[in-house]
C-alpha cells in the first residue's frame, strides 16, 4: 500500500508540474503538427481523414484556471476528442473597448491546456450564447448603444458584433491556436439557436443570418463555421442540431455532415424548483442512435457544468450551481454511473470508427416492428485505410436498436440471435459480437457526501462562542455584523420625477435599486381607513424579479415573480412617511427575441390605492434613486476594505434581521477534497470568500410533488422526467474553489436580505465516500478489453472474455471497507442491497481480498472466481457496496 501511495503521489505531482509547464510555456508552442480541417457529407475531415468525434462541453468561466487541467484530463479519460466552449462577451469586454482575458476569462490559457492534452477545441463565439448566463452573454452596456436592436439587420448591432467576433478570431490567430497553425481549434460557431427566434424579425432576420455567415467566413479563420438550430444556414456554414435527441436530424445540404452541438445530458435549475436528472441509459441510447443513423460529431452540453460565480447566472431565477447533472459534477468529481457508462459507450463507438468513416452511408435492415439495424461496411481496398483489429481485419460494424419503450425483443441479424432490452442500442464493432448495450449499465455508482463541519471563528476582540459536538469535533463560531442602511447612503444618489427603468439606472452594476419618496397621510385618510376597514396598498401593473417595500424603515412586504402584478397592503402613520421600493434582479433574461427591451424593475402604472381622495399616482412624485448597497460599493467583503465597515460582535440570541452583513474567518480544511459552504440556515443573499464572489444564495424550497420514486429511463426524456429533490431547498451548498483559500484566516462575508442564522453556517468537504456496482453474467465483457494488445493480436479469443466489476475511488483515496458483497441473486440498489435466495458464502472474502487497501480493483463475474455455482440454472449477479477514505499525503486534485 505504501508503494501504491507513493506512485499516486508521484503521478499527481507530475500532473501538477505538467499543468504549470503548459500554463507558462504553451503560448510559445504548437501542440499538433499543423493540419487542415474540412468536411464532406459524412464527417469533419481532419488532416485528410474523416473522424467520428465526441466532444465535452466545459465553460471556462464556470471553473477556476486551477481546475481546468483536471477537468480536461477527466474529459479525455472519459473518451472525449474535443472540448467545446462558448466565448463570453460580457466577461471579456465588461466595458466597451476594455478587454479582460485574465483569471477565469483567460481563454488563451484554457485553449492552450486543451491543446496540450492532445484534444481539439470547438470555440462557439456567438457572441450571443444563451447558456443560462446573465443577459445571454451580452454586456449590458450594449443596450445603451443608440438605435441598437439585438440580433437583426441593424447597423449598430452588427458593428458591435463584428468588432467582438473579429477580436476573438484575431486573438486566436495571434496565439497560433487554429489547427493550421498547430493549435487545437478545429471549428468555430457564429450566432446561437437563432432559428428559434428568426421569425420574430421577418425579412430582417433572414438578412441578418446571411450577413452573420458572410461576416464570419470573411474573417479568414481557416476552419469550418457552424450555426446551431439554423436550418437556413447559408452556403458553407454547417447547420447543426441541439436537443435531447438528434438522430433524425439532417443538414440543409447533402454536402454537410450531421453535427450535434448540444446534447442536453441534464438541465438547469431555478430557485424553488426541483433538480433535473437524465438517466444515463436514455442518454447513451440517444448518443448511440445518433451515430447509428449517420451522425459524426456529438457534444455533451454539459460534460462539466460548473458554477455561476458572482452574478453571472441568467434567468431570471437560475441558481448559482450549474451542475446540469453532467458526467463531471460542479466540484470536479466524477458522477457515476453517468461518466463511466458513457466512457464505455465512447470506447465502443471508437471500435466502430474504421467502418463508420469508410462508409458513405449505412445499410438499413428492418429487424421487427420497432427494431432495426444500421450496418456500415468498408469498401473493398478502401484507399488510405488499414484496419486490423482482434487479429482479423474489420470490414463491418453494426448498431442494433430496439425503440420499443416497453418490451424487450429477440432479433436475428446475419443469422445470429440477439436480445435487445427496451429503448436500447447494441453495438457490434465486427457485426457479430456485442461489446456494449446502452441499457445494460456495468459502471459503478458513486455516492457523494458533504461532511466534516469545520470551525468558523473570528479573532476579533472577545469571542462569542457557540459550542456544538459533531462526531467529537467541537466547533467554535463567532460572527461580526453591520446593518445595511435602508435609505440614501451616498452622494451618488439623484432625484427626479417619475419611475425610471431599473437597468437604465443600475447598468447592472448591482442587483439592487432603491426608489425613495415621502407620502403625506392626513387625519381624513386615517379616519377613512378605520371607518371603511381597508388598508392602502402599493399597486404596480407589472414587476420583476423581487420587490421589497419598506415603510418608515420597516419591511412591509416582498413580492417575487417575472413581470407579475403587485397589490401589497401597507400601513402608514399620520403625517409624512418614508416609502422605499427596492427593486432587485436575480439574473437578467438570457433567452428570446428583443432582449434589449426586456429591462427590469416596473412596468405600467405605479400607484397607491385606498386613499380618501382617490389613488395616488406615484409616477408623478419626486423619487430619489440610489444604486446598490453601501457595503457592496465600499467592498466590505474584501480583505483590504472589510475593516472600514464598523463591525460589531453578533450575540448568540440576536434576532434574525433583514439586510444585514455578517463576517467571520475560517481555516483552509486539510486535504484536497472540494470545499462547500452550507448556507441552509440562511434566507436570501450573496456570499464572498477572501473577496471572491461565491454567488447568490436562496433557500427557496422545491414543491413536494413531481419527483418519481423510480426513474424509468425508457421513452423520450424531458426536463420534468426523473426530477429529484422535492420538498427541499433547491440549493444549500455553494462551491468554494480551493485556489481561493489561504492556509488560515479566510474571510467569509455574507449579505443576508431576509433573515437567517449565521451561527449554523458551516464549511464542509465534498467527496465520493461510497461506491457501488452491480454486474451480472449477462453483462458484456469490459469494452476496454478489446483494446488489449493480446486481444488485438489474437492471443485472447472473444469467447475467453468474461464480465467484470470495476471499482475505483477518487484519486488519493483507497477502499477501506466492503459494506456489502453478494454473488448470486442480490436484491435492491446502492446503499440498500440485500441478499437474495441465492448467495455465495465467500462473496465478502473474495471481494475484500481483491479490493481492500487499493484505489481500484476488478472482480471477474464467474463461478470460477467464487469457487462454485451457488445456484445452477440462474443468472448470477455480483452486487458490492464499498467505502473510500483518504490516503495520508496522497492524491492531488485541483479544486
Protein Blocks (a to p, Z undefined) as FASTA:
>chain_A
ZZmmmmmmmmmmmmmmmmmmmmmmmmmpcfbdcddddddfkbcceehiacddddddddfk
lpcfklmmmmmmmmmmnopabdcddddfklmmmbghiacfehjllmklmmmmmmmnopac
dddekjankjopghhlpafklmmpghiaehiacfklmmmmmmmmmmmmmmmmmnopafkl
opabfbdcedjhklmmmmmnmmmlmmmmmmmmmmmmmnonopacddehilkbghjbccdd
edjblklgccfbfkbccddfbccfbdcddehiacddddfklmmmmmmmmmmnopabdcdd
dfblbjaehjlbgcehiafblnlopabdfkopacdfklmmmmmmmmmmmmmmmmmmmpmb
dcdddfbfkbccddddddehiehiacdeehiacfbdcddddfbfkbccdddeehiacddd
ehiadddfkomaccbdfklcfbdcdddddehiaddddfehjaddddddeehiacdddddd
dddddbdfbfkbccdedjddfklmnnopafbdcddddddddfklmmmmmmnopacddddf
bdcfbdcddeehiafbdcddehiaddddddddehjdddddddddehiafbdehklmnogc
jehjdddehianbpadfklpccdddehjfklmnopmbmklmmmnopacddfklccdehia
ddddddddehjbdcdddfklbcbdcddeehiafbacdfbdcdfbhiafbacfehcddfkg
opahihiafblbdcddfklpcfbhpacddddfkbpafklgccdddddfbdcddddfkbcc
dfklmmpmklmnopacfklpccdddddddehiacfbdfbdcedjdehjehiaccdfbdcf
klmmmmmmmmgopabdcddddfklnopafbghiacdddddddddddehiajddZZ
